[in-house]
């Protein structure tokens, strides 16, 4: 059914990084969500009237809010597809994340309101009238929500959408919540035990948990999360596959919405190489990264000494000393200048953010270790970079 709907409404389903195609995925997800959630809301509201259950009625309003969330998702995808303009030169792709955040906020609000209503039901319990029509409605609602979970999860994974992932999580929590409501209705109607309010609390917990997970998934890219390590490793391997590049560092990826990313990095090249020839290689790498990953790349060339045996030997020794402080630390832009009484070793150290050492402490410990190397004395000039990505293993 999912593939049928995709092929029916989306002309080029595999070209999901195209903003127009991505918008069609959003319209499909939002349209299906609005229709099914409105249908479920009406059915559950009728079931709530028949039984007098606060949990069923609350679940009906939960589906009504889900329909509203689907509208937000639909609008978010439509706005995200807008082209770049003077005020937003990188496009409007992050609107997809914002729409997911609004959906998450709506889920959390429903959870809080349901918890408040359920507490009132616990303090003032009422009889539940068992209706097999209501039981049938709830069973059908569970099946529909499980299908919606699968539907949105498939679409979300296919196009890498946090908003659809949030909608899928909401659908799964709704299925679990409705299952709890069904259990409470059967127990209350068949035994007379008043657990309706407690079931409502359980439903609220499911909803709040789903809302928190959805909020985190959409907040992370908005705040600037670490890029996928597999993507970083693939980019590094692509760049290092060119013979003119001996190393890379300071790789940073900026996310402006799905399919709208930019990266910058420093590429180390031999200092005695033909500048124009290396510049052509860098241009080729930038084009290759754009074609392969759909990422706009900006690469800075760092000339380094690669033919001096003493410099290369000292670089390897210093790199080993730095790794003793933290295995994830790396060095780059290593240079040596010979003075009449000592040698200057000039280099940058990439320090992972999780390292507890302050920058000045890192410099002091490195200087102490380097000073003990044979052939000195050595004077270190160290610059500290806090890493945005983990180095290639």
Buried (B, 14 or more C-beta within 10 A) or exposed (E): EBEEBBEEBBEEBEEBBBBEBBBBBBBBBBBBBBEBBBBBBBBBBBBBBBBBBBBBBBBBBBBBBBBBBBBBBBBBBBBBBBEEEEEBEBBBBBBBBBBBBBBBBBBBBBBBBBBEBBBEBBEEBEEBEBBEEBBEBBEBBBEBBBBBBBBBBBBBEBBBBBBBBBBBBBBBBBBBBBBBBBBBBBBBBEEEEBBBBBBBBBBBBBBBBBBBBBBEBBBBBBEEEEBEEEBBBEBBEBBBEBEBBBBBBBBBBBBBBBBBBBBBBBBBBBBEBEEEEBBEBBEEBBEBBEEEBEBBBEBEBBBBBBEEEEBBEBBEBBBEBBEEBBEBBBBBBBBBEEEEEEBEBBBBBBBBEEBEBEBEEBBBBBBEBBEEBEEEEBBBEBEBBEBBBBBBE
